Structure formats: C-alpha cells, structure tokens
C-alpha cells in the first residue's frame, strides 16, 4: 500500500459558490474570489447565462443548482424550462412546487424537465410556509432570491429541521452581503428593496472535499491543506470535532491543516442530522476504528444522490466489515486488521460521495475497481490527481 503525501489547496465550496452566483445574478458588479470547476458550479454558471433566452437551462445532477435556479427563474417573466437528470427529478421536489405556487408561480415537473411559468413573484396573502422536511434548499433558494422585492416577504419554516445548518449558512452569507432579515416569533421577514453592500466576496474552500482528503491522510499518509479556515460557516467543519473524538493525529496552524496517519482510531457516536454529507467517508473512517461506532440522525440520506445508507452498506459488505443499517444511519463494527479484498467492483450508483468513500478503501489496500469514477466531477474533479491513485 503506497503512502499518500499531499500538500496544496482545496477548491472552493460548490455549495457556497452556487449561492454566490445566484446573488451575483442580481448584482453583476459583485466580484467573486475563488475557483471551482466542478459540474454543479459549471451548470449554475451556464444556466444563469440562459435565463433570458428561453433555452433549456441544464441543471445536471445538482440539487442546489436545480432548486436555486427554479426560484431564480421564477423572478423573471416568461416560461423557463429547467432540464435535469431523471434521478434528480425523482428526488423529493413537491415542496419546491408548493413554494412556487405560494408566490403565484406555476411549476410542473416532468420526467426530465421542470417548467416554471410566471410574471415574477406576487405578494403572498399570508406568510409563506417553507417545507424543511424534504430539503433545507427550498428555504435557502427563497432567501437567495429575495433581493430587490417591492414588498415585504414573510415566511415560516415547517416540517422539521433536517440540514437546518445549511439554511443558517445561507442566512449568514446574505446578511454579510447586506441583506436585512428580521426574526419573528414564527419565522422571518425580509423587508422590500434589499441591496448588497459589498463589491467582492471570497468563496472559501469546500469543507466536504477537505474532509475527504483529511480522512485520506488519517488513514494512509500525510495531507497538508494550505487554505483551511477554522471559522468556516459550512456545516461540515464539524469534522474537526469528529477528528478530536476519534483521536486523529492533526494540527492547525493559521490557515494550514496537517493530518497524519493514525493507527489507533477511536470509535464514534455521532449525530449526522446537520452534516449528512460526511456519512459515506465517515463510515469508512469508522470501519478502521478500534470498536463499534454509531452514526445516526439522518433519515434523509436515503434520498440523496443515491440511497447512501444502502450504498455504504454495499461497500462495507464488499470488504467484509460488519455493520447494521439503521433508518437514519448505521452501526459499524470497526476492524483495524481488514484483509485486502482482491478483484472486486463497486458501483457508486452515480453518487460522487460514494466514489470518495470507495477510493479511501482502495487507498487502504483493497483491490476495488470503481465503476463510473467520473461522477466525482459533480463536486471534486481534482480528486484523483490529489489522492494519487487510479480508480
């Protein structure tokens, strides 16, 4: 098993980038600092260019791209066709259609497109009810597209608090840019006529991708990340607390995070409700711990890019790690003496985070051929070069 040695920067957060691109579409003078060439950001950039020419806006496989774009298109008069993969459109979207209807916008879901038709937003007769049970992205999309309104917008969050941390990230971002948001006893009010107060915005490194590379260092070598921010507002920054609990050998000096191979990982009891994207890679990390770990609190894992509970179970079964699937996570019986499997194939089910998880098992010596490794391009096209192995 070759040792990993990586030093460098992680690309900008696709989640933050897509939020910033929506804001920039209202205020073109806003300059964005940072870089990302992942598919989700590329689709957002290109889609925004086509908002006014009536062509189909291709959202690809990106949930944030599709949901943010639907609300963005609804602010423009006319009919807009949002293209997406069938798998994405089969994920929960009813809350999105209901939100649009409350704003006086017609929306219809088909097999591979969504049609949005309206004359801009109409002032609701009552506070909007934004469903958080399916996704926090609906609430984020609403806030990101509430600039320059000619009426006060009042809304309430209903249906639970799954991934509420991502909505809070959105609130912090728009407030930093100048949006005034009033908290009420039931929800929020965004006063009319909101404008930005900044001319530039820096998109910080993608913490989810950073966690994957940092975990690779903990399992198989050394990783030095030179654009780390301990003050990140991205929910997955909680991985530092995870590392502390698991006794991962890491250090932070200024903007540099160093993670070194750790041979005695402690098992983990962790609630994933606010950081579900950690699950696939974290499950792999726990599989190499000395003892039994429990990851729980995220029933919405079944409706991500894949059913991540089922796919992680497939991966752990493939390499012989005992585990029990839960409706909201998994119990994993760590084994530090895993015997390398030979000549097996893993189907990530078109899920970029499952590619990352399988790659870490491969890095640890399991002879796994990963099918369709290019799906990593959704969020982290630089991954294979950084991790230094072939899929």
Secondary structure as UniProt FT lines:
FT   STRAND          4..8
FT   HELIX           14..26
FT   TURN            28..29
FT   STRAND          31..33
FT   HELIX           39..49
FT   TURN            50..52
FT   STRAND          57..58
FT   TURN            60..61
FT   HELIX           63..74
FT   STRAND          78..83
FT   HELIX           86..90
FT   HELIX           94..102
FT   TURN            103..104
FT   STRAND          106..109
FT   STRAND          113..118
FT   STRAND          128..131
FT   TURN            132..134
FT   HELIX           137..144
FT   TURN            147..148
FT   STRAND          153..158
FT   TURN            162..163
FT   HELIX           164..177
FT   STRAND          181..183
FT   STRAND          187..190
FT   STRAND          200..202
FT   HELIX           207..220
FT   STRAND          221..225
FT   TURN            230..231
FT   HELIX           235..238
FT   HELIX           239..246
FT   STRAND          249..253
FT   TURN            254..255
FT   STRAND          256..260
FT   STRAND          269..271
FT   TURN            273..274
FT   HELIX           276..278
FT   HELIX           279..287
FT   STRAND          292..296
FT   HELIX           299..303
FT   HELIX           308..318
FT   TURN            319..320
FT   STRAND          323..326
FT   TURN            327..328
FT   STRAND          329..333
FT   TURN            336..337
FT   STRAND          344..347
FT   TURN            349..350
FT   HELIX           352..363
FT   TURN            364..365
FT   STRAND          368..371
FT   HELIX           373..378
FT   TURN            381..382
FT   HELIX           383..387
//
